């Protein structure tokens, strides 16, 4: 700790020497960080590495650190990628699955859209087939979702296919 000579505010100087600006009054003064009369070192010295295999170097400042350090002892930079908190997988969030096709079978998505267009009767057989493929794929992989879309594609595609068959037979019988 260093005391500002103007306002007597205590400042935490991490390492090195140089000019410091007081956060309390804005005064600038020179300081030498390190042991002073009656005080210990301002920062604890880094632990010596036990072997070269257990050390890494900070990508920001180049400081040598132990491999298991979370932050750099020199600059405080994160040394390892921080894993996302549990529960941030979008495919597991029900509200996100309603809005976005995350974690869904591609066949289920295709079946749902083809089912919508099956009212035109032409893509109805494709909706039926892709819905059946989607159900098989979802049952084989328990991490995939979209069973509702696949069922919708099967139902809408089945109805549209029946209508298409009726139209084809009616057209053929009329000629």
C-alpha positions in Angstrom: 0.0 0.0 0.0 1.2 3.5 -0.8 -0.2 6.7 0.7 -0.8 9.8 -1.4 1.3 12.7 -0.2 -1.5 15.2 -0.9 -4.7 13.7 0.4 -3.3 10.7 2.4 -5.5 8.3 0.5 -4.1 4.7 0.5 -3.5 3.3 -2.9 -2.8 -0.3 -3.8 0.2 -0.3 -6.2 0.5 -3.8 -7.7 4.1 -3.8 -9.1 6.8 -1.8 -10.7 8.0 1.8 -10.3 6.8 5.0 -11.9 4.4 7.9 -11.8 1.0 7.2 -10.2 -2.1 9.3 -10.2 -4.2 9.3 -7.0 -7.7 8.1 -7.5 -8.9 10.3 -4.7 -7.5 13.7 -5.5 -5.9 13.3 -9.0 -2.4 14.2 -7.8 0.5 12.6 -9.6 3.6 11.4 -7.8 6.5 9.0 -8.3 6.4 5.7 -6.4 8.6 2.7 -6.1 6.6 -0.4 -5.4 8.2 -3.0 -3.2 9.1 -3.3 0.5 9.2 -0.1 2.5 9.9 0.7 6.1 7.7 -1.5 8.3 5.8 -3.1 5.3 6.1 -6.4 3.5 6.2 -6.6 -0.2 3.2 -5.0 -2.0 2.5 -8.2 -4.0 3.3 -11.7 -3.1 6.1 -13.2 -5.3 4.9 -15.8 -7.7 5.4 -19.4 -6.7 8.4 -21.0 -8.3 7.4 -23.6 -10.9 7.9 -27.2 -9.9 8.9 -28.2 -13.4 9.0 -26.7 -16.8 6.0 -28.8 -17.9 3.8 -27.1 -15.3 4.4 -23.5 -16.5 2.7 -21.4 -19.1 3.3 -17.9 -20.3 0.6 -15.2 -20.4 -0.3 -14.3 -24.0 -0.8 -10.7 -23.0 2.3 -9.8 -21.0 4.5 -12.9 -21.3 4.7 -13.5 -17.5 5.6 -17.0 -16.5 2.7 -18.7 -14.5 1.9 -22.0 -13.0 -0.3 -24.0 -15.4 -3.1 -24.2 -12.9 -3.3 -20.4 -12.3 -6.7 -19.0 -13.2 -5.3 -15.5 -13.9 -1.8 -14.2 -14.8 0.2 -13.1 -11.8 1.6 -10.2 -13.8 -1.4 -8.6 -15.5 -4.5 -10.4 -14.3 -5.4 -11.7 -17.7 -7.4 -15.0 -17.9 -5.0 -17.8 -18.7 -7.5 -20.4 -19.7 -10.8 -20.3 -21.5 -13.6 -20.0 -19.0 -16.2 -22.7 -19.6 -19.8 -21.5 -20.0 -22.0 -21.9 -16.9 -24.1 -25.0 -16.8 -27.5 -24.8 -18.4 -26.4 -22.4 -21.2 -26.9 -25.0 -24.0 -29.5 -23.5 -26.3 -30.8 -26.9 -27.4 -31.9 -27.5 -23.8 -33.8 -24.2 -23.4 -37.4 -24.8 -24.2 -38.2 -21.2 -25.0 -35.2 -21.0 -27.4 -36.3 -24.2 -29.1 -39.7 -22.6 -29.8 -38.1 -19.6 -31.5 -35.0 -21.1 -33.2 -34.4 -24.5 -34.7 -31.7 -25.4 -32.2 -31.2 -29.1 -31.3 -33.8 -30.1 -33.9 -33.6 -32.8 -36.5 -33.1 -31.3 -40.0 -35.7 -33.8 -41.2 -38.2 -32.6 -38.7 -37.7 -29.0 -39.8 -38.1 -30.0 -43.5 -41.2 -32.1 -42.7 -42.8 -29.2 -40.8 -42.4 -26.8 -43.7 -43.4 -29.3 -46.3 -46.4 -30.1 -44.2 -47.4 -26.4 -44.4 -47.1 -26.5 -48.1 -48.9 -29.8 -48.5 -52.1 -27.9 -48.8 -51.0 -27.4 -52.4 -50.9 -31.2 -52.6 -47.7 -31.5 -54.7 -45.2 -31.4 -51.8 -47.5 -33.6 -49.6 -45.7 -36.9 -50.3 -42.4 -35.3 -49.5 -43.8 -34.0 -46.2 -45.0 -37.5 -45.4 -41.6 -39.2 -46.2 -39.5 -36.5 -44.5 -41.7 -36.8 -41.4 -41.2 -40.5 -41.2 -37.5 -40.1 -41.6 -37.4 -37.4 -38.9 -39.3 -39.6 -36.4 -36.8 -42.4 -37.0 -33.9 -40.0 -36.6 -35.2 -38.5 -33.4 -35.9 -41.9 -31.8 -32.3 -42.9 -32.6 -30.7 -39.8 -31.1 -32.3 -38.7 -27.8 -30.6 -35.3 -27.9 -32.6 -34.2 -31.0 -35.9 -32.5 -30.7 -38.7 -31.7 -33.2 -41.1 -34.6 -32.8 -44.1 -32.3 -33.0 -42.9 -30.9 -36.4 -42.3 -34.4 -37.7 -45.8 -35.6 -36.6 -47.3 -32.4 -38.2 -45.5 -33.2 -41.4 -46.7 -36.8 -41.3 -50.4 -35.8 -40.7 -50.5 -32.8 -43.1 -48.5 -34.8 -45.7 -50.8 -37.8 -45.3 -53.9 -35.7 -45.8 -52.3 -33.9 -48.8 -51.2 -37.1 -50.3 -54.7 -38.6 -50.1 -56.1 -35.5 -51.7 -53.4 -35.7 -54.4 -54.3 -39.3 -55.1 -58.0 -38.4 -55.3 -57.3 -35.6 -57.7 -55.2 -37.8 -59.9 -57.9 -40.5 -60.0 -60.6 -38.0 -60.7 -58.6 -36.5 -63.5 -57.8 -39.9 -64.9 -61.4 -41.0 -64.7 -62.6 -37.9 -66.5 -60.5 -38.6 -69.5 
